[in-house]
Amino acid sequence: MTRFNRLALVALVALVAPVAPVAPVAPAFADVTIKSTMSGKGLGISGTTNTVTYIKGNKMRSDTVTGDTTRSVVFDMETSRMISFDNKKKEADVYDMQKLAAEVSKNVQVADMKASITPNGKTKQIAGQNAAGYDAEIVVPAMMGGEKGMKMTVTLTGPMWVVKNAPGAAEYLNFYKNAVEKGWFFTDPRAAKGQPGQAKAMAEMYRQIAQAGLPYEQEMNMKMGGEGPMAAMFAKMGNVTMTTVVQSVETTTLGADLFAPPAGYKLKEQR
């Protein structure tokens, strides 16, 4: 949910005696539901999956459907928690994002990170919206395996198509802006600990894109490089490519219970 610098309307005051200043009213923003498809290849990624992303203020939920299994992840900035669960196990893993963000940040050279989202002058019609083309490049140096691990570099590149004033764009921007400023990332915590550069690069990519608008289509090419034996290992692994295309965006009201595990699920605190 993005908070643009919009002034709230203030009620008219009587023109008689002076009155105390009226406190500004926080602007109201819509809840957002984004339905999309994602396809990719590399590192075990194959086929196409359907994803629904919900944003309500400083909370986001993502549901990914694979076969008869729906995997859900909730990011709650109000409680600083990430909650992961599916429709099969009846239990949810709970992570302290503040601690995880601090741990991942120790192994990423943020000062040397480079990020650019550049307009390329192209346009494209996607899901009834006129989208503008951008070329993205994010380069993040990091350490693999801890502070004394091996040096690596993660590079994300690819074209994307962004709708600047689309329904939900302001809310999308605000969520990612606030989350990344807190050092949050949006990948599996276990993978993020092992590959902090990748987690940080993807988070920064989301923030950069959100500043341009709501991405309706994006192709992300991920390349990892390293020194010594790492270089040969990454070359053998090959690159990872993912393409995400938005099918629809809705701004209907979402229930607060959507951003919590279903009733009866056992919560498991993770470290």
N, C-alpha and C positions, 0 to 999 in steps of 0.2 A: 504494500500500500504506500504509494508515494505521497509525500506531503510537499506539494509545490507551495511557494510563498503566496498563498491566497489569503486575503483578509476576510475574516468572517463578518457578516453583516451585524451591526450593532443596533439594538432597539433604539428608537427615537426617545430622547429624554425631554422632560418638561422644560419649558423655557422660563421657569420661575427661579427658585433658589438653586445654587450650585449643588451638584451631586458628586458622590465619589466616582472615580474612574471605573468604567465597566470592564471586567476581565475579559480578554479575548476568548472566543469560543472556538474550540478545535474544529476544523472543517470535517465534514462527514465524507467518507469514501466508500465505494462499493466493495463488496466481496467479489472475488474473481474465480472462475472455473475455466481452466484451459485444457482442452482435449487435443492430444497429439499422437503421432506415431513416430517410432524411432527404429532405424535400421543401422546396422554396422558390421564391421569385420575386424578381426585381430584380437589377440589375447582371449580367445574363447567366445567372442561376440559373434553372433550370427542370427540371421532371420530378422523379423520385424516384431516389435512389441507395441502395445497400446498403453498410453500413460495419461492419467488425469491429474492435474495439479490444481490444488485449491489454495487460495490466499485470503486470509482474513486478518487484516492489521499486521501485527508482528508474528503471525503464525502461518506456516505453510505445511500442506500435506501433499504427498505424491503417491499415487497408487499405480503400480505397474502390473499388468496382467500377462502371465505366461502360462498358457494352457488353462488348467482349472485353478491355478494359484494366483492370488492377488497379494503382492508384497507392498506394504505401506510404510512410509517414513514420515514422521511429523517433526518439524523444526519449530520449537516454541521459544522465542526470544524473551518472553515474559518470565519464564521459569528457567531459562538457559539450559533447556534439555532437548535432546534428540531421542525420539522414541521409534523403534523399529519393530514391526510385527507382520504376520500374515494371517490368512484366513483358515489356517490348518492347525497351528500349534497351540492356540489359546494361551499364549504367553507373549510378553513384550520385553525387549531389551531397552534399557534406559541408560543414556549416556549424559554425562556432565559436559556440555559443550565448552564451557569456560576453561575447564582443565584440559580438554582435548585440543582446543585452539592454542593454548599456551605451549603445549607439548609439540605440536606440529610446527609452530612458528619458530621454535628454537633451531630447527633443522632446515630453515629456508632463508636464503640471503635476500631479504625483501628489498634492501637498498639497491641491489643489482637487477631487480626485476624490471622488465620492459614490457609495456602494453600499449597497443594502438588499435583503434577501430576507425578505419578511414573510409569515407564515402567513395564509391567507385562510379557514381553517376548513372547507374542502371536502375531500372524499375521493373516490378513484376506483380501480377495479380495473384493473390493467394487467399483462399477462403473469403472471397468478396472484398478484400482490402487491397489498396494500392501500396505495395511495399517498396522501400528504397534499398538499394544494394550497398553493402559495406564489405570491406576486406579486413579480417582480424588477424592479429599476430600477438601472441603472449609468450614471453621467454622468461623462465624462472630457474635460476641456479639453486641447487639444494644438495643435501647430504643424504645418501641412502644408507639406512642402518644406524642412524643416530648421529650425534654431533661429530664423532670421530670416524664416521663411515666414509664411503667412497663418494667422491664428487660426481654429480650428475646434472644434466640440464634438460628441462622439459620444454618443448616448443609446441604451441597450439596455433594452427593456422587454418584459414578457410573462409569462404564467402558466406554471407548471411543476408537475409532479407528482413528488414525491420519496418514496422508500422509505428510511426511516432505518436500519433494521437488516437490510437486504437482504444476501444473500451478495455479498461483494466491496465493500461500502460502505466499510469501514475502509481497504482498500487504495486505493480510488479517492480518498478524502479525503487520505490521506498523500501520494500522488503529486502531486496538484495543489497541496497546501499547500506542499510542498517546492519545487516548480518555480516557483510564483509568487513565493515569498520570494526566489528567486534572480533574479527579474526576467524569467523566461522568458515567451514567448508561444507561441500555437499556430496561427499563420497563416503563409502563405507569406512568407519573409524579404524578398523584393523588395517585396511589398505592404505589409509592416510598416514598411519604411523610408519608403515614400511616405505611408502613413496610420498613423502610430504610435498615434494615439488609438484607432483601431479595434482594433488588435492588443492594446493594453493593456486596453481595456474588455472584450474577450472573455476575456482571461486572468483578469481580476478576477472576471468573472461565473462562470467555472468554479470558482474558489476559493470564492466565496461559496456556490455551490450545493453543493459538496462538503462544506461544513461542516454542511449540513442533512441530507445523506444521498446516496443514489445516485439521480440523476434518471432516471426511467423515461419521462417525456414532457416536452418543453419547447418552447415557442413563443418565438422570439426575433425581436423587431421592432427593426431598427436604423435610426436616423435620424441624419443628419449635418447640422449647421448651421454657418454661418460668417458672416463680416462682409463687407460690400460685395459685390463681384462673386461671392464664394464663396456667398453666400446664394442668389442666383439659380441658380447652377450646381447646388447641392445640391437645390434645389426641383425642378429639371428632372429630375434623376436619380431622384428618388422614394425611397421607403423600401425596405429589404430585409427580407423575412420568411423565416424558416427554422423548420421544425418537425421535431423528432427524436423518434422513438418506439422504445423498447427492445423487442426481440422475445424475447431470452433472455439470461441471465447464467449463466456456468459458472465453477467454481473448480477445474478440473483443472490439473495441473502442465504448465507450458509449457517447452519447450526453450530454452536460452540462445541457440542459433543463430537463433531466430526474430527476435531483435533486432539483426540484422546483415544486410547485403545478401547475396544468394545467392552462393555460391562462383563465382569467375570474373568478377564484376562489377568494372569499373574504377572506382576512387574518384577523384572530382574535387573538390579543395578549392576552396570558394567564398569570396569576400570581400564 
